[in-house]
Structure formats: structure tokens, C-alpha cells
């Protein structure tokens, strides 16, 4: 194996020698400080509330009743399979046909009451 080297080193770093430019990025000198709005252990600064907007309403402050709460619990229960890309009723029917025993109350709500037909994660993921 031929070993032609530059600079006396027999490895790749010696063969492809790199030279740093003078005048690189200068590090700022001075006192390091944390950002003004950062929360840290023992700090009195509170983190601002999360604002996620979907369908022109705040996601975290939606007012919903007990029926919607039951449907959201159904959406979050992965026992009945994924919920993206299908309506809640289609998901319930699929789970029922597969023998997963979805709650009858959820079916009743979906067929009778005026509730959102799309799942909790629709248009958010």
C-alpha cells in the first residue's frame, strides 16, 4: 500500500489538511443571561399559556359538555383502533364489526345527539 503523506501524518486528516480562516465568528463577551420570559427553577416568571388555534377557536379552552367528553375519551382510547381519516361513527362501527366491544353509549350519542362527527385529532395532526 502506497503511503504518500503531507505533513508527516499517515492518516486521512494529514492528507486532507484543513486550514481555518482567520477572522472566524467571534463569541460575544460579557455576562450570560437567560431570556426575559424564560421560566426556571425558583423563578417567579410563569410560562405563557399555549395557544393552538384550529377552526378559529382556542383548542385548550373549548367549552364542551359531558357528551363531548365521552366522545373524546372514545377518541383517545386506542383499543378501538386509529381514529384519523374517519368519522367517529365509522370508527365505532369498525370496532363493533371487529368484536372490540365499543361502548353502546357512544353509538347512541353519535346516532341521536348533535355532536361533532370528526374525531378529536381531526385537522390537528
Backbone as a printed PyTorch tensor [residue, N CA C, xyz], in Angstrom:
tensor([[[  0.8390,  -1.1700,   0.0000],
         [  0.0000,   0.0000,   0.0000],
         [  0.8930,   1.2450,   0.0000]],

        [[  0.6260,   2.1260,  -0.9080],
         [  1.4400,   3.3410,  -1.0110],
         [  1.0320,   4.3100,   0.0670]],

        [[  2.0050,   4.9540,   0.6430],
         [  1.6860,   5.8900,   1.7120],
         [  2.3180,   7.2380,   1.4230]],

        [[  1.6500,   7.9970,   0.5910],
         [  2.1420,   9.3560,   0.3670],
         [  1.4300,  10.2600,   1.3500]],

        [[  2.1970,  10.9790,   2.0970],
         [  1.6040,  11.8150,   3.1370],
         [  2.0820,  13.2330,   3.0150]],

        [[  1.2870,  14.1080,   3.5210],
         [  1.6700,  15.5100,   3.6420],
         [  1.7500,  15.8250,   5.1140]],

        [[  2.6940,  16.5680,   5.4550],
         [  2.8070,  16.9980,   6.8310],
         [  3.2920,  15.9220,   7.7680]],

        [[  3.6770,  14.7750,   7.2570],
         [  4.2580,  13.7580,   8.0960],
         [  3.2420,  12.8320,   8.7640]],

        [[  1.9600,  13.0890,   8.6230],
         [  0.9570,  12.2070,   9.2330],
         [  0.4700,  11.2110,   8.1940]],

        [[  0.2750,   9.9990,   8.5850],
         [ -0.1130,   8.9630,   7.6530],
         [ -1.6060,   8.6880,   7.6280]],

        [[ -2.4150,   9.5500,   8.1950],
         [ -3.8520,   9.2990,   8.1990],
         [ -4.5770,  10.2750,   7.2710]],

        [[ -5.8650,  10.1560,   7.1840],
         [ -6.6710,  10.9640,   6.2830],
         [ -6.6250,  12.4400,   6.6640]],

        [[ -6.6040,  12.7170,   7.9540],
         [ -6.5720,  14.1110,   8.3890],
         [ -5.2850,  14.7960,   7.9460]],

        [[ -4.1930,  14.0620,   7.8940],
         [ -2.9450,  14.6310,   7.4390],
         [ -2.9370,  14.8400,   5.9370]],

        [[ -3.6050,  13.9690,   5.2080],
         [ -3.6360,  14.0760,   3.7590],
         [ -4.5400,  15.2290,   3.3180]],

        [[ -5.7050,  15.3570,   3.9330],
         [ -6.6360,  16.4300,   3.6200],
         [ -6.5530,  17.4930,   4.7020]],

        [[ -5.4720,  18.1660,   4.7400],
         [ -5.2560,  19.1670,   5.7740],
         [ -6.2060,  20.3450,   5.5720]],

        [[ -6.8010,  20.7860,   6.6540],
         [ -7.7170,  21.9200,   6.6170],
         [ -7.0770,  23.0950,   7.3140]],

        [[ -7.3190,  24.2440,   6.7770],
         [ -6.8140,  25.4570,   7.3880],
         [ -7.9950,  26.3290,   7.7680]],

        [[ -7.9610,  26.8150,   8.9660],
         [ -9.0250,  27.6770,   9.4460],
         [ -8.7910,  29.0880,   8.9400]],

        [[ -9.8970,  29.7330,   8.6050],
         [ -9.8100,  31.1170,   8.1770],
         [ -9.5870,  31.9810,   9.4080]],

        [[ -8.7210,  32.9650,   9.2540],
         [ -8.5690,  33.8850,  10.3700],
         [ -9.7170,  34.8770,  10.2980]],

        [[-10.3170,  35.1880,  11.3360],
         [-11.4770,  36.0770,  11.3060],
         [-12.7700,  35.2710,  11.3510]],

        [[-12.7730,  34.2490,  12.1320],
         [-13.9720,  33.4380,  12.2810],
         [-15.0370,  34.1610,  13.0780]],

        [[-16.0020,  33.4510,  13.4910],
         [-17.0900,  34.0360,  14.2590],
         [-16.6050,  34.3200,  15.6680]],

        [[-16.7800,  35.5470,  16.0730],
         [-16.3440,  35.9500,  17.4080],
         [-17.4640,  35.6850,  18.4070]],

        [[-17.0970,  35.1540,  19.5420],
         [-18.0800,  34.9160,  20.5920],
         [-18.3050,  36.2060,  21.3580]],

        [[-19.5520,  36.4940,  21.6940],
         [-19.8070,  37.7250,  22.4320],
         [-19.1970,  37.6490,  23.8230]],

        [[-18.6060,  38.7400,  24.2190],
         [-18.0120,  38.7970,  25.5430],
         [-18.9810,  39.5180,  26.4560]],

        [[-19.1050,  39.0340,  27.6220],
         [-19.9800,  39.6960,  28.5670],
         [-20.7220,  38.6840,  29.4090]],

        [[-21.6630,  39.1950,  30.1420],
         [-22.4170,  38.3820,  31.0900],
         [-23.4910,  37.5850,  30.3600]],

        [[-23.5420,  36.2890,  30.6330],
         [-24.6050,  35.4630,  30.0670],
         [-25.8610,  35.6620,  30.9030]],

        [[-26.9710,  35.8490,  30.2110],
         [-28.2330,  35.9900,  30.9350],
         [-29.2930,  35.1530,  30.2450]],

        [[-30.2390,  34.7030,  31.0100],
         [-31.3220,  33.9200,  30.4410],
         [-32.3180,  34.8610,  29.7810]],

        [[-33.0780,  34.3730,  28.8260],
         [-34.0790,  35.2110,  28.1880],
         [-35.0730,  35.7710,  29.2100]],

        [[-35.6650,  36.8850,  28.8790],
         [-36.5430,  37.5890,  29.8110],
         [-37.7550,  36.7530,  30.2030]],

        [[-38.3250,  36.0330,  29.2460],
         [-39.5690,  35.3230,  29.5070],
         [-39.3780,  33.8420,  29.7880]],

        [[-38.1790,  33.4210,  30.1660],
         [-37.9690,  32.0070,  30.4020],
         [-38.2860,  31.6620,  31.8490]],

        [[-38.8810,  30.5120,  32.0330],
         [-39.1780,  30.0360,  33.3750],
         [-38.0580,  29.0990,  33.8060]],

        [[-37.5960,  29.2660,  35.0000],
         [-36.5430,  28.4210,  35.5340],
         [-36.9230,  28.0150,  36.9510]],

        [[-36.2020,  27.0530,  37.4790],
         [-36.4770,  26.5890,  38.8190],
         [-36.3130,  27.7450,  39.7970]],

        [[-37.3300,  27.9950,  40.5910],
         [-37.2860,  29.0640,  41.5640],
         [-37.6530,  30.4290,  40.9990]],

        [[-38.0310,  30.4850,  39.7380],
         [-38.3580,  31.7600,  39.1030],
         [-39.8230,  32.1040,  39.3380]],

        [[-40.1080,  33.3900,  39.4090],
         [-41.4880,  33.8440,  39.5560],
         [-42.1750,  34.0230,  38.2060]],

        [[-41.4300,  33.8590,  37.1390],
         [-41.9780,  34.0480,  35.8060],
         [-42.7790,  32.8100,  35.4240]],

        [[-44.0150,  33.0200,  35.0080],
         [-44.8570,  31.9010,  34.5870],
         [-44.7690,  31.7550,  33.0770]],

        [[-44.8990,  30.5340,  32.6210],
         [-44.8680,  30.2860,  31.1930],
         [-46.1820,  30.7480,  30.5880]],

        [[-46.1460,  31.4280,  29.4340],
         [-47.3940,  31.8760,  28.8320],
         [-48.2370,  30.6850,  28.4060]],

        [[-49.5620,  30.8420,  28.3840],
         [-50.4220,  29.7230,  28.0140],
         [-50.2200,  29.3150,  26.5620]],

        [[-50.3670,  28.0350,  26.2990],
         [-50.2320,  27.5400,  24.9360],
         [-51.4360,  27.9750,  24.1240]],

        [[-51.1860,  28.4770,  22.9530],
         [-52.2750,  28.9380,  22.1040],
         [-52.2180,  28.1380,  20.8130]],

        [[-53.1330,  27.2180,  20.6660],
         [-53.2620,  26.4370,  19.4540],
         [-54.6090,  26.7770,  18.8450]],

        [[-54.5890,  27.2990,  17.6630],
         [-55.8430,  27.7350,  17.0690],
         [-56.1880,  26.8050,  15.9170]],

        [[-57.3930,  26.2710,  15.9510],
         [-57.8910,  25.4030,  14.9150],
         [-59.3650,  25.7170,  14.7320]],

        [[-59.7780,  25.9150,  13.5300],
         [-61.1650,  26.2570,  13.2200],
         [-61.5810,  27.5470,  13.9290]],

        [[-60.6890,  28.4870,  14.0370],
         [-60.9400,  29.8250,  14.5970],
         [-61.3810,  29.8020,  16.0520]],

        [[-60.9480,  28.8170,  16.8180],
         [-61.2510,  28.7990,  18.2440],
         [-60.0390,  28.2600,  18.9940]],

        [[-59.8930,  28.6530,  20.2330],
         [-58.7890,  28.1590,  21.0380],
         [-59.0470,  26.7100,  21.4000]],

        [[-58.0880,  25.8670,  21.1200],
         [-58.2600,  24.4340,  21.3540],
         [-58.3300,  24.0890,  22.8340]],

        [[-57.5460,  24.7610,  23.6440],
         [-57.4520,  24.3670,  25.0400],
         [-58.5670,  24.9430,  25.8960]],

        [[-59.3410,  25.8510,  25.3710],
         [-60.3980,  26.4590,  26.1630],
         [-61.7750,  26.2020,  25.5650]],

        [[-61.8810,  25.1770,  24.7240],
         [-63.1980,  24.8460,  24.1650],
         [-64.1440,  24.4480,  25.2840]],

        [[-65.3630,  24.9700,  25.2180],
         [-66.3840,  24.5360,  26.1630],
         [-67.0880,  23.3280,  25.5620]],

        [[-67.1340,  22.2610,  26.3070],
         [-67.8260,  21.0730,  25.8240],
         [-68.5330,  20.4120,  26.9970]],

        [[-69.5760,  19.6750,  26.6670],
         [-70.4150,  19.0630,  27.6960],
         [-69.9610,  17.6290,  27.9780]],

        [[-70.7480,  16.9300,  28.7690],
         [-70.4130,  15.5520,  29.1500],
         [-70.4300,  14.6180,  27.9390]],

        [[-71.3270,  14.8850,  26.9840],
         [-71.3810,  14.0440,  25.7900],
         [-70.0820,  14.1360,  24.9990]],

        [[-69.6030,  15.3510,  24.8000],
         [-68.3440,  15.5290,  24.0740],
         [-67.1780,  14.9330,  24.8550]],

        [[-67.2270,  15.0290,  26.1700],
         [-66.1720,  14.4160,  26.9940],
         [-66.1380,  12.9040,  26.7780]],

        [[-67.3010,  12.2720,  26.7250],
         [-67.3610,  10.8230,  26.4980],
         [-66.8100,  10.4760,  25.1100]],

        [[-67.1380,  11.3020,  24.1220],
         [-66.6450,  11.0450,  22.7680],
         [-65.1350,  11.2660,  22.6770]],

        [[-64.6170,  12.2420,  23.3940],
         [-63.1740,  12.4780,  23.3940],
         [-62.4300,  11.3240,  24.0610]],

        [[-63.0190,  10.7660,  25.1060],
         [-62.4140,   9.5940,  25.7390],
         [-62.4030,   8.4150,  24.7680]],

        [[-63.4730,   8.2880,  23.9810],
         [-63.5330,   7.2450,  22.9520],
         [-62.4460,   7.4810,  21.9060]],

        [[-62.2400,   8.7470,  21.5060],
         [-61.2060,   9.0770,  20.5180],
         [-59.8110,   8.7310,  21.0270]],

        [[-59.5580,   8.9460,  22.2990],
         [-58.2190,   8.7280,  22.8530],
         [-57.9390,   7.2670,  23.2060]],

        [[-58.9650,   6.4320,  23.2280],
         [-58.7800,   5.0280,  23.5730],
         [-58.3470,   4.2570,  22.3290]],

        [[-57.0850,   3.8640,  22.2910],
         [-56.5440,   3.1740,  21.1220],
         [-56.9840,   1.7150,  21.0360]],

        [[-57.7320,   1.2660,  22.0130],
         [-58.2560,  -0.1040,  21.9920],
         [-59.1530,  -0.3200,  20.7710]],

        [[-59.7930,   0.7580,  20.3110],
         [-60.7350,   0.6540,  19.1990],
         [-60.1070,   1.0140,  17.8620]],

        [[-58.7970,   1.1470,  17.8080],
         [-58.0950,   1.4170,  16.5640],
         [-57.8850,   2.8980,  16.3270]],

        [[-57.1680,   3.2240,  15.2550],
         [-56.8850,   4.6340,  14.9530],
         [-58.1480,   5.3850,  14.5620]],

        [[-58.1500,   6.6960,  14.8120],
         [-59.3410,   7.4790,  14.5200],
         [-59.1360,   8.5170,  13.4270]],

        [[-57.9200,   8.6910,  12.9460],
         [-57.6730,   9.6810,  11.9080],
         [-58.1800,   9.1960,  10.5560]],

        [[-58.7720,  10.1230,   9.8090],
         [-59.2270,   9.8000,   8.4700],
         [-60.5920,   9.1670,   8.4040]],

        [[-61.3140,   9.1190,   9.5150],
         [-62.6640,   8.5530,   9.5130],
         [-63.5060,   9.2530,  10.5690]],

        [[-64.8030,   9.1490,  10.4190],
         [-65.6980,   9.7580,  11.3960],
         [-65.7510,   8.8900,  12.6380]],

        [[-66.2850,   9.4690,  13.6930],
         [-66.4110,   8.7090,  14.9440],
         [-67.3500,   7.5270,  14.7720]],

        [[-68.4420,   7.7340,  14.0420],
         [-69.3960,   6.6470,  13.8420],
         [-68.7760,   5.5230,  13.0170]],

        [[-68.0110,   5.8520,  11.9830],
         [-67.3360,   4.8240,  11.1810],
         [-66.3420,   4.0450,  12.0360]],

        [[-65.6580,   4.7450,  12.9390],
         [-64.7100,   4.0720,  13.8330],
         [-65.4460,   3.1490,  14.7970]],

        [[-66.5810,   3.6180,  15.3260],
         [-67.3640,   2.7850,  16.2350],
         [-67.8470,   1.5330,  15.5020]],

        [[-68.3650,   1.7160,  14.2720],
         [-68.8730,   0.5700,  13.5020],
         [-67.7540,  -0.4090,  13.1670]],

        [[-66.5680,   0.1030,  12.8350],
         [-65.4360,  -0.7750,  12.5510],
         [-65.0520,  -1.5710,  13.7890]],

        [[-64.9760,  -0.8840,  14.9360],
         [-64.6230,  -1.5720,  16.1820],
         [-65.6780,  -2.6280,  16.5270]],

        [[-66.9440,  -2.3040,  16.2930],
         [-68.0270,  -3.2600,  16.5820],
         [-67.9260,  -4.4790,  15.6640]],

        [[-67.6460,  -4.2540,  14.3790],
         [-67.5480,  -5.3760,  13.4360],
         [-66.3350,  -6.2590,  13.7230]],

        [[-65.2920,  -5.6720,  14.3430],
         [-64.1060,  -6.4610,  14.6920],
         [-64.2270,  -7.1410,  16.0590]],

        [[-65.3630,  -6.9290,  16.7300],
         [-65.5900,  -7.5610,  18.0230],
         [-64.8440,  -6.9120,  19.1700]],

        [[-64.5710,  -5.6110,  19.0730],
         [-63.8260,  -4.9190,  20.1180],
         [-64.7160,  -4.3430,  21.2140]],

        [[-66.0170,  -4.5110,  21.1000],
         [-67.0000,  -4.0820,  22.0910],
         [-66.8920,  -2.5990,  22.4620]],

        [[-67.1020,  -1.7050,  21.4900],
         [-67.0920,  -0.2740,  21.8260],
         [-68.3270,   0.0750,  22.6590]],

        [[-68.2890,   1.1410,  23.4390],
         [-69.4120,   1.4850,  24.3190],
         [-70.6870,   1.7990,  23.5360]],

        [[-71.7950,   1.2380,  24.0060],
         [-73.0980,   1.4860,  23.3700],
         [-73.5190,   2.9400,  23.5420]],

        [[-73.0920,   3.5850,  24.6460],
         [-73.4420,   4.9900,  24.8650],
         [-72.8560,   5.8790,  23.7750]],

        [[-71.6830,   5.5320,  23.3070],
         [-71.0510,   6.3160,  22.2470],
         [-71.8520,   6.1790,  20.9600]],

        [[-72.3020,   4.9760,  20.6500],
         [-73.1340,   4.7810,  19.4540],
         [-74.4220,   5.5770,  19.5560]],

        [[-75.0480,   5.5260,  20.7270],
         [-76.2990,   6.2610,  20.9300],
         [-76.0760,   7.7560,  20.7240]],

        [[-75.0070,   8.2850,  21.2800],
         [-74.7030,   9.7080,  21.1060],
         [-74.4610,  10.0580,  19.6430]],

        [[-73.7260,   9.2240,  18.9570],
         [-73.3840,   9.5140,  17.5650],
         [-74.5940,   9.4350,  16.6480]],

        [[-75.5410,   8.5790,  16.9610],
         [-76.7190,   8.4260,  16.1000],
         [-77.8420,   9.4020,  16.4500]],

        [[-77.9510,   9.8520,  17.6980],
         [-79.0950,  10.6590,  18.1060],
         [-78.7450,  12.1240,  18.3620]],

        [[-77.7140,  12.3790,  19.0930],
         [-77.4130,  13.7420,  19.5400],
         [-76.6830,  14.5250,  18.4480]],

        [[-76.7110,  15.8460,  18.6040],
         [-75.9500,  16.7140,  17.6920],
         [-74.5530,  16.8800,  18.2820]],

        [[-73.6240,  16.0880,  17.7750],
         [-72.2380,  16.1320,  18.2270],
         [-71.3310,  16.1960,  17.0030]],

        [[-70.0880,  16.5630,  17.2480],
         [-69.1140,  16.5900,  16.1570],
         [-68.8710,  15.1710,  15.6690]],

        [[-68.9190,  14.9880,  14.3630],
         [-68.7250,  13.6360,  13.8260],
         [-67.2520,  13.2960,  13.6350]],

        [[-66.3930,  14.3210,  13.5010],
         [-64.9740,  14.0310,  13.3110],
         [-64.2880,  13.8580,  14.6520]],

        [[-63.1920,  13.1370,  14.6380],
         [-62.5100,  12.7940,  15.8850],
         [-61.7850,  14.0060,  16.4670]],

        [[-61.3500,  13.8460,  17.6880],
         [-60.6530,  14.9110,  18.4290],
         [-59.4080,  15.3850,  17.6880]],

        [[-58.7000,  14.5080,  17.0110],
         [-57.4210,  14.8340,  16.3750],
         [-57.5840,  15.3420,  14.9500]],

        [[-58.7930,  15.3550,  14.4100],
         [-59.0020,  15.7910,  13.0410],
         [-58.5670,  17.2330,  12.8540]],

        [[-57.7750,  17.5180,  11.8300],
         [-57.2530,  18.8480,  11.4870],
         [-56.2520,  19.3730,  12.5150]],

        [[-55.7590,  18.5430,  13.4030],
         [-54.7650,  18.9680,  14.3910],
         [-53.4570,  18.2370,  14.1930]],

        [[-53.4670,  17.1280,  13.5410],
         [-52.2530,  16.3290,  13.3890],
         [-51.7810,  16.4260,  11.9640]]])
